[in-house]
Amino acid sequence: MDSFSGSGDGKNHYKALFRRKLVIETVGAKDEVVKFIPALTISEEVLIEGLNLLEEAIHSTLNE
């Protein structure tokens, strides 16, 4: 999933991720796309942890 419906959903996901200490970037005319940009040297364990945080943030903002 690389984009979200609705105006500004990416910004809402960004805020939820930032609260979880995960920094991402939003792009698009209305911040509708969230870019997840891990380091090239990221370990699989840390990558999975970050993806789990991303999933939690998306679920929390969709349930608001």
Phi and psi in degrees as GROMACS dihedral restraints (atoms count N, CA, C in turn):
[ dihedral_restraints ]
;  ai    aj    ak    al  type     phi  dphi    fc
    3     4     5     6     1  -122.2    20    10
    4     5     6     7     1    -0.3    20    10
    6     7     8     9     1  -146.0    20    10
    7     8     9    10     1   162.7    20    10
    9    10    11    12     1  -130.1    20    10
   10    11    12    13     1   143.8    20    10
   12    13    14    15     1   -78.2    20    10
   13    14    15    16     1   155.1    20    10
   15    16    17    18     1    92.0    20    10
   16    17    18    19     1   154.0    20    10
   18    19    20    21     1   -74.9    20    10
   19    20    21    22     1   124.3    20    10
   21    22    23    24     1    78.5    20    10
   22    23    24    25     1     9.0    20    10
   24    25    26    27     1   -59.2    20    10
   25    26    27    28     1   -37.4    20    10
   27    28    29    30     1   -57.9    20    10
   28    29    30    31     1   -40.0    20    10
   30    31    32    33     1   -65.5    20    10
   31    32    33    34     1   -38.1    20    10
   33    34    35    36     1   -65.1    20    10
   34    35    36    37     1   -41.0    20    10
   36    37    38    39     1   -65.1    20    10
   37    38    39    40     1   -40.3    20    10
   39    40    41    42     1   -57.4    20    10
   40    41    42    43     1   -47.2    20    10
   42    43    44    45     1   -62.5    20    10
   43    44    45    46     1   -42.0    20    10
   45    46    47    48     1   -65.2    20    10
   46    47    48    49     1   -38.8    20    10
   48    49    50    51     1   -69.7    20    10
   49    50    51    52     1   -39.8    20    10
   51    52    53    54     1   -61.6    20    10
   52    53    54    55     1   -39.5    20    10
   54    55    56    57     1   -62.1    20    10
   55    56    57    58     1   -25.4    20    10
   57    58    59    60     1   -94.1    20    10
   58    59    60    61     1    10.6    20    10
   60    61    62    63     1    69.8    20    10
   61    62    63    64     1    27.3    20    10
   63    64    65    66     1  -116.5    20    10
   64    65    66    67     1   122.1    20    10
   66    67    68    69     1   -98.2    20    10
   67    68    69    70     1   127.7    20    10
   69    70    71    72     1  -131.7    20    10
   70    71    72    73     1  -178.7    20    10
   72    73    74    75     1  -127.7    20    10
   73    74    75    76     1   138.5    20    10
   75    76    77    78     1  -106.4    20    10
   76    77    78    79     1   143.8    20    10
   78    79    80    81     1  -140.8    20    10
   79    80    81    82     1   170.9    20    10
   81    82    83    84     1   107.0    20    10
   82    83    84    85     1   161.5    20    10
   84    85    86    87     1   -57.8    20    10
   85    86    87    88     1   -31.9    20    10
   87    88    89    90     1  -124.9    20    10
   88    89    90    91     1    30.5    20    10
   90    91    92    93     1    53.0    20    10
   91    92    93    94     1    40.8    20    10
   93    94    95    96     1   -90.1    20    10
   94    95    96    97     1    -2.9    20    10
   96    97    98    99     1  -120.7    20    10
   97    98    99   100     1   133.2    20    10
   99   100   101   102     1  -106.6    20    10
  100   101   102   103     1   126.1    20    10
  102   103   104   105     1  -102.2    20    10
  103   104   105   106     1   123.9    20    10
  105   106   107   108     1  -104.1    20    10
  106   107   108   109     1   113.5    20    10
  108   109   110   111     1  -124.8    20    10
  109   110   111   112     1    83.6    20    10
  111   112   113   114     1   -75.7    20    10
  112   113   114   115     1   158.1    20    10
  114   115   116   117     1   -64.5    20    10
  115   116   117   118     1   149.9    20    10
  117   118   119   120     1   -64.0    20    10
  118   119   120   121     1   -23.3    20    10
  120   121   122   123     1   -98.6    20    10
  121   122   123   124     1    14.5    20    10
  123   124   125   126     1   -64.8    20    10
  124   125   126   127     1   140.2    20    10
  126   127   128   129     1   -78.5    20    10
  127   128   129   130     1   157.4    20    10
  129   130   131   132     1   -60.5    20    10
  130   131   132   133     1   -38.3    20    10
  132   133   134   135     1   -62.0    20    10
  133   134   135   136     1   -45.4    20    10
  135   136   137   138     1   -69.8    20    10
  136   137   138   139     1   -37.3    20    10
  138   139   140   141     1   -61.0    20    10
  139   140   141   142     1   -46.5    20    10
  141   142   143   144     1   -63.4    20    10
  142   143   144   145     1   -40.6    20    10
  144   145   146   147     1   -59.7    20    10
  145   146   147   148     1   -44.4    20    10
  147   148   149   150     1   -65.2    20    10
  148   149   150   151     1   -40.6    20    10
  150   151   152   153     1   -66.0    20    10
  151   152   153   154     1   -36.0    20    10
  153   154   155   156     1   -64.6    20    10
  154   155   156   157     1   -39.7    20    10
  156   157   158   159     1   -63.6    20    10
  157   158   159   160     1   -40.9    20    10
  159   160   161   162     1   -60.8    20    10
  160   161   162   163     1   -45.9    20    10
  162   163   164   165     1   -62.0    20    10
  163   164   165   166     1   -44.1    20    10
  165   166   167   168     1   -60.2    20    10
  166   167   168   169     1   -43.9    20    10
  168   169   170   171     1   -64.9    20    10
  169   170   171   172     1   -41.8    20    10
  171   172   173   174     1   -63.7    20    10
  172   173   174   175     1   -46.0    20    10
  174   175   176   177     1   -62.5    20    10
  175   176   177   178     1   -40.7    20    10
  177   178   179   180     1   -66.6    20    10
  178   179   180   181     1   -38.0    20    10
  180   181   182   183     1   -76.8    20    10
  181   182   183   184     1   -30.8    20    10
  183   184   185   186     1   -71.4    20    10
  184   185   186   187     1   -25.4    20    10
  186   187   188   189     1   -88.0    20    10
  187   188   189   190     1    -3.1    20    10
